[in-house]
Amino acid sequence: MYQVVMLNDDYTPMEFVVMVLQQYFRMNLEAATQIMLKIHHEGRAVCGVFTKDIAATKVELVLAAARRAGHPLQCTMEAA
């Protein structure tokens, strides 16, 4: 299993991070806001744990959405 980790930066709007968490990780507004604040304050947070293929796809989707919106948001996967 692999965990998808989102990293903090000084440019991506908090609202965009919440939207990504809701859209790609199926979180409700409260859960997405809590994870976004953890990313903001701690520099990173786990967004979910998935099989290798699903984790890789989620990372690609998040990075593509960030690039389309012009944000430098970073998302990685690590062995859980």
C-alpha positions, 0 to 999 in steps of 0.5 A: 500500500502507498500513501499519497502525500500533499506538500505545502507551498507558499503560492497555492490557494488554500481553497484550491487544496480543499477543492482537490481533496474533495474532488480527488479524495472524496472528502467532505468539506470539514475533512478536506479543510482539516487536511489542508490546515495540516498541510499548511501548518506541518508542511505535508499531510497524508491524503489517503492510502491506496494500492500502488496503481491508484495512488500513482493515478491520484498523484497524476490527477492532482498534479495535472489539476494544479498545473492547469490552474497554474499552481505549484502544488506538489503531491507524492506517493510513499510506501505506507 
